């Protein structure tokens, strides 16, 4: 004899089905009425349905309604035009039209600062977008980007003055108070007031539970090294990710010809791959301190990936999406990195990688002798702090190369040590030690990482870039 479904659960399902009339299932109204108008005998017959069958019927109602809402949402977006948006006057509409902002989607996806730069008032934009988010289901959860004007006590003139100095909301949030005073002329009292106001605007709490952190890490985009062995080496099983994660900081150190610069060149290409091919479809920045950048190597890597993966992006487009800068001394290098803070704010979500090759060469040359050691380490620490801030604030991967030296006091084991001491050692999330092997082969070792065990992989440097070693 078949066992019937639990009475409590079945009653709940009955109530849900009956209440479906009250929920806006207008397209299924007739079906529900049929159930309600059944005779007693028929209802008893219905009660013998398996719980699973009832659940499936209810799920069908939900799926059908969701499909209808999606279609209605699309229709609503196509029907609603910019001229119909409440609060958007003719002058604002004309400005938007002159700048090719002709659809609701363009209005909602264009950054607030860009619309302001066109000449549309900030208050007008926010009012219009609020009206759209309230009337168009697609933008129901739209969140407006915060600006300096949203902070307590900051008007348009003050905001414009701070922007001229290169400050933005992201920098204000992550820059130390002392630096805000020294660099931007903001007093300690004002800095505390702005930071407190920004914290309240963001929800007023800086603590989250560890489960949310895990979810963020699992959802973090990542891109391939272009070397299967290295992707396998960097696989984090618990998070289900491999390769280079956006927001991660990496250090590649080793002797000359060990492959540090080659990997940086390759990452500048693989970060541009579309997601279906293992990339994130973003641009790269290459800061060159030793004159190592070579477009010909970019071309070779691109040609191999194009051949192996069927990638359609042209070599010219790949080069255009690499922002290059040559640093001629340590001060120039630090200045270039600080300018990235503004570049990434103005081109939000466009970049996925910053490669600095090498991070320590200029400092090593300019701060010679023990007498300058403390100053050098303090300066490097400040420089690396800004690179870390870039990774955290704009969710880009930062990869630096580092030189090495031999420790004459080491009688056993490998005497090779990375330059920079503990300052460099504590900075990167993951540190890789590279060394030469036979011929074209190179060995890369996870030297330090909170996620990965110490292990090695082998790759080869060929005319086509860094590739897997056949047979390994």
Order of alpha helices (4+ residues) and beta strands (2+ residues): alpha-alpha-alpha-alpha-alpha-alpha-alpha-alpha-alpha-alpha-alpha-alpha-alpha-beta-alpha-beta-beta-alpha-beta-alpha-alpha-beta-alpha-beta-alpha-alpha-beta-beta-beta-alpha-beta-beta-beta-beta
